[in-house]
Amino acid sequence: MMLITTTADLAAFVTRLKGAEYVTVDTEFMREKTYWPQLCLVQVAGPDEAAAIDPLAEGMDLTPLFELLHDPGVLKVFHAARQDVEIFVHLTGAVPAPLFDTQIAAMVCGFGDSVGYETLITKLTSARIDKSSRFTDWSQRPLTERQLSYALSDVTHLRPAYEKLRRRLAKTGREHWLDEENVILADPATYRVDPEEAWRRLKVRTEKPRFLAVLKEVAAWREREAQRKDIPRNRVLRDEAIVEIAAHAPTSVEDLARTRGLGASLAQGRYGTEVLAAIQTALALPPDQLPRPDPRNDMPPGIAPTVELLRVLLKMVCDANDVASKLVATVADLEAIAADDEADVPALKGWRRELFGEPALKLKHGRLALAIEKRKVKLVDIPAA
């Protein structure tokens, strides 16, 4: 079992992989006590060998690994790639490329919505994954044989799974279906957190612009502080406290200290000073610069039955074509199509439009019908009048 703990051994391993058509990649990380994921282990497998790379080993320089991840001649295969890729974007500023996500490929090949790694491996290879080390503390050293065996299985089993998915995609001619998803995965902006947008993840019921302005400024301050100190957001200020501050917009230390869950010590310290400054910035904004909530997509009256019919159609089409419905259209897409033939949604673009969008529009306008025959729902074309 290969554990790489020196830069020289890493460089030699990467050199041996340079001629590979593809490598499979996975990571183990911790982020319970940090803002940024703490990379604890990187697993890489080529055609003939696999290794676990220890980023925490003394003197380890991951530059050879990064060069492999950015080598345009070697495809990088991940499963559910986003969290792994986020780590490498944070460390290098760039997305590993080219890349292939087996979870997305599995959705295209009919394995259901967001299929898990163990389920996919079992279905494709009949292998059973030992899950006993899944929730281990990967930052602790030394790593045990069981931990390493578990970690390496994530990339060794991924090789035959990738091969089988690639053959299925080629057989069905669906390789191009992945292109749109890969554009999102390959965009560094997908993995960047903009402090100025942090307020949107907070669930609030009001749409008052001044409330939202305070919410935005304080949430942005918290995000920057959490990034700077590399600690979880709620270790700086809890969500509920931010919402409470936005509701009352305190302008003095005394008022701020009365915020539920905040306390006098925080209000009187540096955090209190900076939060009050953020509040003042929000209160000073002119009306035309106040943030606005995302537009609500309220359905027009009477449209709900159309959405339900589209939902049935989506299931039928996806079952018939062996593709995950989540990849084709969301509930929001169905609502948008029901309301507008020209809705700007993925389901009305590219291969999704051909597969589902066009039948959906035909159903909406009475050129396609749903019927029941022998207890099964079927589609019936209706000739133009």
C-alpha positions, 0 to 999 in steps of 0.5 A: 500500500503506497503512501507518499510522504516526500516531494521526491517520491511524489515527483517520481509518481507523477512522472510515471503517470504522465503518459496515462490517458486518465487518472482517478482522483479523490481527497480526504479533508476536514473543515469542522474547525476551519473556513477553508477545507483542510486537505489531509490526503490526496488519492490518485490512481493511474492505469497500473498503480495508486498512491495516497499522498500526504499533504501534512507530511513535513516538507511536502511540496504538492507542486508535482501533483498540481502540475499533473492536475493541470496537465491538459493531456491527462483526464482527471476523473472524480466522483461528485467533483465539486468539493474536491475541485474547490480545494484545488482551486483554493490552493492553486487558483485554477480548476483541474482540467480536463475533468470528468465527473462520474456522478454526472455521467451516472445521471446521464446513464440512468443511475438516478439523481445524484447517485452515491459513490458506493451505490454506483461502484456496487452497480457497475463493478459488484465491489463492496466498499468498506465504510468503517473509516468514512468518518475518521479524523483524517488530520491525525497521524499516523494513518492506519492500514485500514484508513489507507485501504479505504482511501485508496479504494475510492480511486481504484474502484473508480477506474473500472467504473469510469471505463464502463460509464465511458463505454455507455456514453459512447454507445448512446451518443451522449458524451455531449450531454456532459458538456454543459455540466462540465462548463460549470465544473470548469469555471473557477467562479463556481468555487469562489465565495463572494462576501458581497453575496453571502447574505443570500444564503440567509433565510429571511421572510422580509423584503424590506430594502433597508433590512436587506442592506444591513443584512448584506453588510453584516453578512459580508463582514462576517464572511471576510472575517471568517476567511481571514481567520480561517474559522467557520462562519458561526464561530464569528457570528451566528446566522440568527444574530445577523438576522436579529441585527438586521431587524433592529439595526442597532447604532450603539454598543449598548443596543448591539449588546442587547442582540440575542446571542451576541453578548456585551463582551463581543459588542464592546470589542473589535467585532462590535466596532466593525459590526456597527460600522457595517450597519452605518454603511448600510443605513447610509446607502441611498435608496437606489443602491439598496439591495433587492431580493431575488424576484419571486417566481409566483405561478400565475393562477390556475397553472398548477395542473399544467405543472403536474402534467409536465411533472408526469411527462418528465418522469415518463421521458426520463424513464424511457430514455434512462436518464435522471430527471434531476439532470433534465429539469427541476421543479422551477424549470417546469413552473417556468415552462408552464408560464412561458414558452420562452422561459430561460431555463436549461430544460429548453436548451440543447439536448434537454430541449430535444429530449423534454422541452419540445414534448413539454411545449407540445403537451402544454399547447394540446399537441400531445396528450397523456392517456392511460392504456392497460394501467400504464400512462402513454403519450398520444400525438394529437394532429393539428386541426 
